[in-house]
Amino acid sequence: MILWVLVALCVVLPSVATLTEWFISTGLSERHHSRHDTYVIPFALTGALSLAMFFMGLLGLVLGWLCYVGVFRADITTMIGFFASFVTVMFVMWAALRRYRVATFDDHLEVTPFIGKMRTIRYADIERMSWSKPLGISPNRSILIQVDGEVQAVLVGTFDLDQILLRINRNDVLDAK
């Protein structure tokens, strides 16, 4: 029974991600409208994650089949379990990245974080914007937006932060780093 659940994970999750990228994704990371601009994680990243899920799921199924027919002496449940775990973690990461969005309006911005509820921040309420240190292998720095002494949003460095900062137009609260 558990084997079939693991096989289903290796097939269903990559399929959902790939079909979503294929049919729903516009491929544009910036969309400029008359009353607002919207920024999302670039299609190149989310598409690459869905492709990695697809190939790892397929590789897991092939190696599991090779275990089943006796080419490898490994346990088939362990083999497919490893790949199903990888696909599941990648799917959660893909879903969080697909969810992240920043929309800038004339007087406020709306940030939908990776996890949690959407936050609306009025530009006039921003007390401080500071540059964060680059995380991981990406050289891009993010911007932390503070309101009422707490970080209310993070603008990730993969976005066109210059455009967002021009729209916010609060250089008086931006750290000079």
Secondary structure as the mmCIF struct_conf table of DSSP 4:
data_model
#
loop_
_struct_conf.conf_type_id
_struct_conf.id
_struct_conf.beg_label_comp_id
_struct_conf.beg_label_asym_id
_struct_conf.beg_label_seq_id
_struct_conf.end_label_comp_id
_struct_conf.end_label_asym_id
_struct_conf.end_label_seq_id
HELX_RH_AL_P HELX_RH_AL_P1 ILE A 2 PHE A 23
TURN_TY1_P TURN_TY1_P1 ILE A 24 ILE A 24
BEND BEND1 GLY A 27 GLY A 27
BEND BEND2 SER A 29 SER A 29
STRN STRN1 GLU A 30 HIS A 32
BEND BEND3 SER A 34 ARG A 35
STRN STRN2 ASP A 37 VAL A 40
HELX_RH_AL_P HELX_RH_AL_P2 PHE A 43 TYR A 68
TURN_TY1_P TURN_TY1_P2 VAL A 69 GLY A 70
BEND BEND4 VAL A 71 PHE A 72
BEND BEND5 ALA A 74 ALA A 74
HELX_RH_AL_P HELX_RH_AL_P3 ILE A 76 ARG A 99
STRN STRN3 ARG A 101 THR A 104
BEND BEND6 ASP A 106 ASP A 107
STRN STRN4 HIS A 108 THR A 112
BEND BEND7 PHE A 114 GLY A 116
STRN STRN5 ARG A 119 ARG A 122
HELX_RH_3T_P HELX_RH_3T_P1 TYR A 123 ASP A 125
STRN STRN6 ARG A 128 TRP A 131
HELX_LH_PP_P HELX_LH_PP_P1 SER A 132 PRO A 134
TURN_TY1_P TURN_TY1_P3 GLY A 136 ILE A 137
STRN STRN7 ILE A 143 VAL A 147
TURN_TY1_P TURN_TY1_P4 ASP A 148 GLY A 149
STRN STRN8 GLU A 150 LEU A 155
TURN_TY1_P TURN_TY1_P5 GLY A 157 THR A 158
BEND BEND8 PHE A 159 PHE A 159
HELX_RH_AL_P HELX_RH_AL_P4 LEU A 161 ILE A 168
HELX_RH_3T_P HELX_RH_3T_P2 ASN A 171 VAL A 173
STRN STRN9 LEU A 174 LEU A 174
#
